[in-house]
């Protein structure tokens, strides 16, 4: 597994798709409305949106992420880092922020490679 993370619109998908020579059909795009576990695609994009869908559906995010990791050994996971900035006042948004942080930490621990993309520049962290 590879984790690629960074702020919104920083070039994460472009970096990963280029590195993996992935076509659009190889990319699974998560959404806030779909709490189903993402398939083992070449690239799973915006995992943070899937975590919000889990929260909205009342699903245990930690358990769901561990199950996802277990079935996605060859997947490149892309997520927005939502840990910076002002802490949201809305309790659901705070819960989401915390769940994404825990998920990225768990995924990073189970990844062969962790890349942070900032201003289109990838930096390998592990």
N, C-alpha and C positions, 0 to 999 in steps of 0.2 A: 504494500500500500504506500502511496505517496500522498502527502498533505501539502496543498498549496493554499496559503491564506494571505490576507491583506485587506486593506480598506476597499470600499466600493469603487468601481471604475478605475482600478489600478493596473489592469492588464493581466489578471490571473488566468482567465480563460484563454486568452491569446497565447500566453506563455505555455500553458499545459498542452493545448491543442497542437501548437507548433512542435513542442518537444516530443510528443507522442504521435505526431503525424495523424491526428484524429480528424475524422470527418464529422459533419453535423449529426449523422446517424449514430455516432459513437458517444454522443453526449446526452446524458439524462439530466434534465432541468427540474430541480425540485421546486415545489410551490407551497405556499402557505395553506392551501386548501387540501392537500393530499398527504395524509399521514401514513400511507403505505410505505413499507421499507423500500428504499431505492434499489433498483436492480443492479447487478454486478456489471455495470457498463464500464467502458474504458475510462470515462470521466463522469463523475457525479458532481454537478454544478450547483452552487448555492445551497449547500447542506444546511446552512443556518435557517433557510426558509422551511425545510423539512422539520427542523426542531421546533419552530413556531407552530407548525401544523400539529405536531405531537402534543404540545402544550394545550392548544385549543381543543384537541380531542380528549384531553385528560389521560394521556398515555405516559407512562414512566419513561422519561427521556434517557436516563442513564441505562436502563435495561435495553431499550430500543437501540441505542448507539452501540452497546456491546454486541448485540445480535447482528447489527449491520457490519461491524468490524469482522466478526467471525465468518461472514460470507463474502467479504469483499477484499480478499488478500491482494488481488492484482489491480485494484481500482485506484485511480487518481481522484482524490476528494478535494474539491475546491469550496472554500467557505469565506464569507466576509468576516473580518475581525470587528465585532461590534462592542469590544470591551473598552474602547477609549471614549472620551467625551463625558458629557453630563449623564449622571445616573438617572434613568427615567423615573418619573413620579408614578406612572401607571404600574400596578403590581404585576400584571401579565408581562409587560415589557421588561421589568426587572427580572422576573423569573426566566424569561427568554434569554436575556443577557447572561445570566449566571449559567443556564443550561448550555448555551453555546460555548462558554468558557470551559466548562467541564468536558464537553464533547471534544473540543479541539485538543485539550490536554490528553484525553484518553486515546484519540486517534493518533496524535503525535507519538505517544509511547508505543504504539503498535505499527508505526510506519517505518519503512526502510529509508525514507527521505522526507525531510520537512523543508519547504521552501516558503519564504515570505517575499511577496512581490510588492514593491513600493515604487510608484512613479514608473511603472513598466520595467523596473530592474529587479530581477530575481536574486535573492540571497539565500544560499543554502545554510540552514541552521543545524541540521543533523542529517 
